[in-house]
Amino acid sequence: MSAEREFIIKIDPFNVTFTPLPGSTLTNLLRLLVQNRFKTGFIGMPRMLYSIAMSAVLSPLGILEKIRFDKKIKHTTIEKPPVFIVGHWRSGTTYLHNLMSQNPHFAYPKTFQTLTPAIFLGFEKLIKPIVKASLPPTRPEDNVPLGADLPQEEEYAMGNLCPYSFYNGWCFPQKMEFYHQFVCMENVPRSAIEEWTRVYLYYIKKIAFSNEGRQLVLKNPANTARIKLLLEMFPNAKFIHIYRNPYHVFLSMKRDIESEMPLYCVQQPKYDGLEQEMAGLYSRMFEKYFKEKSLIPEGNLVEVRYEEFLADPLSKIERVHNELKLPGFEEHKDTFASYIALQSKIKPHVYRFDESLKEKIYSYWKSTIDKWGYEV
């Protein structure tokens, strides 16, 4: 890979089903369009028309679901502290989340519950086949399986319920910097933070209600910079932070943007400044994480080095269970081991670096590279 390679983002405007927007509430989709002054252009028109049509058809079901379940959801008490998996995208959060989900003591948002967050309680039999049909067998950026019932990050649900999500910036990349503000929740109106908090808590209660009170394991890279907010909602919350060699994260994130973001876009992305925005968000996220992680109660945080986790997942998942005092490791040790054996067939991508690329990445992310002691 050349040190000076530009982003290559090729959009097929007629590939309409992978974008998360069709599962948005109609109100939220209209708010997103207003935020973006209805700018889509030809390249985004087929996806936007498909999204509006699907949202308009599904939104009445959301009203029925709210009538039927709203009171029950609001009265749901989350008695067991949620376990939040945090860490930058492309740092092993998905593998860790999938492995934790092998423990039946835990519950998690399923993919169809994040893509259609307003209607998954009462209309699962209707919407799950639609979601299943829209998903490829594996993720576009790697060979990790995708499935309607597999664990998924709730950031997708937030993007379909309110206009303050990281992934809204992938759907509307010309305003990516605007949506990135809602990762760190800095320099944004207090009203937006309050709305995000209210919607997030309601969604988490909805997931808890659907799983009859089992302890939730939630994976969301954007939450890396929201520790204080999460603790305000869940003072006893437990956290697993997984971190990876920043040199590898840099190129893996570029691959992710090139392969996955084009499937979300309803606008032509801006190329100028895209790398700097990617690098800047990483730096802002970790600056905030390092400031706020001291707020986590003693014994409620485990930090895991990705490379060590990949080398021996079973011992690391045991350590997570022991240090956070989570149930079920010994009981389901064989299940963990079987899943790990299956994952060994998935080979990580190999990256090549020259000196100028190493210097560039170091100039962006010197603080974490030095803090964690990484070399290429």
N, C-alpha and C positions, 0 to 999 in steps of 0.2 A: 504494500500500500504506500503510495507516495505521500511524503510529508505535506505536500501542498494540495492534496486532492480536495476539490470542491465538493460540496453536497450535490448529490445527484438525486433529484426528486422527480420521478415520472408519475404523473397522475392519469389514470384511465377514468375519464368522467362517467363512463357507463357501468363501472363497477360500483354499484350503489348500496350494497347490502351490508358492508362491513363497518361503515361509519356508525358510531353509537347514537347519533341524533334521532333516528326513528323511534327510539324508546323514550324520548323526552316527553314530558307533559307539554301540551300545546301552548300553555301559558309561558312556560320556560323557553320553548323554542322561539316564540314571538319576541320575548325579551332579548334573547341572543341576537335575533335579526335586527332589532332596534339598536342594540349596542354596536352592531357592525354596519349600521345604516343600510341594511339590505344589500350589502356588497357581496355578490357571489361570482358573477360573470358566467360565461358559457361553461367553464370547466367545472363549476360547482352546481350548475342548474339541475342536472338530472338527480344528483344526490339530494339537493334541497327539496325538489318537488316530491321525491320519494319519501323523504323524512316528514315533510308536512302532511302528506297523505296518510302515512302510517300513524303519525301522532294524532291527527284528527280522528281517525277511526278508533284508536285505542283510548283516547282521552275520556270519552263517556264511561268507559269501564273503570277508569280511575276515580270518577265521581261515585260510582256504585261501591267501589272498594272502600272509599273513605267513609261513606255512609254506614257501611257494614262493620268496619273494623276500627274506625278512628278512636272511639272511646276506649276500646280494649288496648290499643297500642299506647295511648297516652297514660293509661293506668298500669302499664307494664313496668315492673321494677327490675333493674339489672342488679341482681344480688351478688353475682360472682364477678370480680373485677375483670374487665376485658384485658386481653393480651394483645398489645400493638406491636407488629413487626414493622420496623422502620429501617431506612437506609436508602441511598440513592438508587434510582432506576439502574438496572443492569448490574446489581451488586449481589444477586443471589436471593432476593426477597421471595421470588416466586417458588423456587425450590424449597426454601425453608417453610413457606406457608403450606405448600402441598404436603410436605413431610409431616408437619404438625397436624394437618387435617386427617392423617391416618389414625390419630387417637380419637376414638368415638366419644370421649369425654368432652370434646370441643365441637363447637359449631362455627360456621363461617358463611359469609355471603357467597352464594353460588353465582356463576356467570349470568344466568338468565335473571337473577334477582338484582343484579347491578345494571343490566341493560334495559330492563323494564321495571324500574323500582316502584312505580306507582300502582302496579296491578298484579304483582306476583303472588299475593295471598289468595285471592279469589279466582284467578284466571290462569293458573299454572298450566292446566291441560290444553288451553288454547294457545298460550304464548310460547311455551317451551319448544314445541316443534318449529315455530317460526324462527326463534333464536338459533336452534340447532341447525336449521337449513342455511342460516346466514354465516355460520362459522366454518372456516377451513379446519382440517384435522389437526394442524399444528399452527403455532404462531408464525407470522410472516418473517420475524427476525431471527428465529432459531427453530429447533425441532421439538420444542416443548408442546405437549398435547393441549388442545383446546376442547372444551366441551361445555354444554349448557349447565351441567351439574358440578363442574369442577370449581375449586375456590377461585375467587376473583377479588380484585381490590375495589373498595367501595368508592374510590374517586370517580369511577364511571357513573355510579348512581348519583353522586353529588352533581356531576355535570348535566344529568338529565332532570334534576329536581331544582337546581338553582344555577345562576350564571356565574358561579365563583369556583371553577374547577380548573386544574391544570390541563385536562384534556379538551376543554373548550378552546384552548390555545392551539391545539392540533387541528381542530375542526375549522377554526378561524385564524389561520397563522399570520395574517396581516396585523392582528392585534395580540400576538403571542405575548409580548412584553406586558400588556395590560393584564392578561389572565395569570401570568406568572406572579403577579403581586399577591394573589390569593393563596399561594403556597406558603409564603412567609407571613402573610397577613400584616404587612407593614405598609404604611402610607396609603391605607384604604379607609373608607368611611366606617365609623363605628357601626352604623346601621347594617353595612354589609357583613361585618364580623358577627353581629347579633343574628342576622338571618341565617348565615352559614351554620352557626352553632345550633340554632333551633332546628334547622332541617337535618343536620347531621345527627343530633340526638334522637329525633323522631325516626330516622331511618334505622339507626342502631337498635332502637327499641322494637322496631318492626321485625328486624332480623331475629332478635332475642325472642319475641313473641312466636315467630314461626318455628323456632327451635326449642320451645318449651323450657326456656331458662338455662339451657346448657351454656357453659362458659364460652365466650366468643374469642376467636383468634382472628384478628383483622390485620391485613397486610396492605399498607398504603405508603409508597415512597414519599408522597407529598406531606405526610404527617411527620416526617423527620423534623420539619421546621415548625411544628404546631404543638410541641410538648406541653407548653403552659396552658394552651386552650384545652387540650385533652384532659389535663389534670384538673382543670376547673370543672369539667363535666364528670370525671371519674377519678377522684382523689387517690384511690387505691390501685389505679391501673398499673399493669405490669408491661415492661417494654423489652423487646429484643432488638438490638441494633446490629445489623450485619453490614460490614464494610469491606470494600475490595480495592485492590491496587488501582489508584486513580489513573495511571497510564492506560490500563486496560479498560476502565470505565469510559474514558474519553472516546476511544475508538469504537467500543461496543455501543455507546449511546449514539454516535454518528450513524452506525449501521442501523440502529433501531429507528432513528428519524428517517433515514432513507427508505427503509422497507415498510414501516408501519404507518407513519404519519400520512403518506400519500393516499392511504385507504380511508382516512378520516376527513381530509380536506374538502371544504366547499369553497375555498378560495385558492388562488395561485400563491404559494409561499413567497416571501421575500428572501432572497439569498444573502443580500448584504446584511452582515451583522448576526446571521443565524448562529454561527459558531460562537461568537462572543456572548450571545444571549444564553446559549446552552451552558457555556463555561461560567458565566456570571451567576446563573441560578444555582448551580452546584455550590459555588463559594458562599452565596448568601444563605443557602439552606444549612450548610455546616457551621457557619458562623453563629447562626441562631441556635442550632442544636447544641453546640458546645456551651453556649450561654445558659440554656434552659435545662440541660440534663441534670444539673445539680438540684433541681426542684423535685426530681423523682425520689420518692421515699427509699431509704436504704433497704436493699434486698429486692427491689422491684425492677432492677435494670441488669440485663446481661448483654455484653458486647461480644460479638463473634467475628473473627477474621475469616473472610470468605474462603481464602485458600486453605486454611486449616479445616474449615467446615467441609469443603469438597474432598479433602484427603481422608477424612474420617467422620462422615456424617452421623453415624450411630453414637459415637462417644460425645459428639457435640450436642446432639439432641438430648442425650441423657443429662449432660451438664445443664442445659437450659431448664429441663424439668426439675432438676434438683435445686438449682439456685433460686428459681422462682417459686419453688414449692408447688409444682403443678402435678396433678394426678395422672396415673395411667401408664408411666413408661415401662415398668417391669411387666405389667399386665399385657402390654401390647408390643413388647420388644420384637417379637418375631414378625409382626406386621410391619414395623418400621424397617427391619432388615430386608424383608421381601421387596418393599417399595424401593429401597436404596439400590438393590440389585438390578431392578428394572431400569432405574435412572442411569446406571453405569453405561448403558448403551448410547446415551446422549453425550457427544463429545463437544467440549468447549471450542469456540473459534480460536484459531491461532493468529496472533497479530505480529507484524514486523515493524520495527522502528529504525529510523535513521537518527542521526544526532540532532538535526534541525527540528524534527518532530518531538523528540524527547525534551528539547529545550523549550519549545513552545508550550507543551503540556505543563512542564514544571513552572513556567512563568505564570500560567493560569492558576495552578492548584498547589503552589509551593507549601502552603500551610498544612494541608492534610498529608501530602507526601512526606514532609518532614516529621509531622506528628506521629504518623503510623510507621515511619521507617521503611518506606517502600523504595525499591529500585525497579527498573524495567525487567 
